[in-house]
Amino acid sequence: MPISETRRKVRPSVLVADGEDGVREMFVEYLSHSGFNGVGTALAAEAIAALTTGSASAVVLDLELAGLDLVEVARLAALGVTPLVLTCRTFERLHHPFVAVECVLKPCLPSTLVAAVMRVLTRVARAGAR
């Protein structure tokens, strides 16, 4: 099997859950060009399902996503499942009872998001190696 096919199979999947089509598509495309399997959704239920099942290596979650149940996100966080949060809120204005693995403030450059995804995946890998 060619090396390029092998690399394609082991690309970490990153789900970007954002209600803004242009923002979501830009991040998915940039993640894909950066070596990830970028996938996007505008549906809160898909984001929660990915967090619950672990079907994505990382989930980028916009806190302003329509239909997002922050109580459910907090419940998952209590179980140790936390997303990479993408938000336009400042930390002082975040009054939700959960701790994100990483928080990126919008607007942000796609390269900033990719760097945050890499930090999250590194932390998850280190935690799994213990």
C-alpha positions, 0 to 999 in steps of 0.5 A, a space after each residue: 500500500 502506498 504511504 499516501 494511502 496509509 497516511 490518509 487512513 490515520 488522519 485524525 478526524 475533527 468535527 467543526 460544529 458552527 452555525 455560520 456556514 462560511 466560518 465552518 467551511 473555512 475551518 473544515 477546509 483549512 483543517 483538511 489541508 493541515 492533515 486532518 479529516 475535517 468535517 462540519 456540522 451546523 447541528 448541535 445534536 451531531 456535535 453532542 453525538 460526536 462528543 458522546 461516542 468519540 466518533 471524532 478525534 476532536 470536536 470544535 464546538 461553537 457555544 452559540 450553535 443553535 439548539 446547543 444544550 449547555 447542560 448536556 455539554 456540562 454533563 459530558 464535561 463531568 464525565 471527562 468529555 470536553 470539546 475545544 470551544 470556539 466562542 465570541 464570548 470572553 472568559 469573563 462572560 462565560 458563565 457555564 459550569 464546564 471547563 473546556 479542553 481549550 478555548 479559541 475566541 472568535 474571530 480567529 485565524 484558521 491557523 490558530 484553530 489548527 494549533 489549538 486542535 493539535 494541542 488538544 490531540 497532544 493532551 489526549 494522546 498523553 493522557 491515554 499513554 498514562 
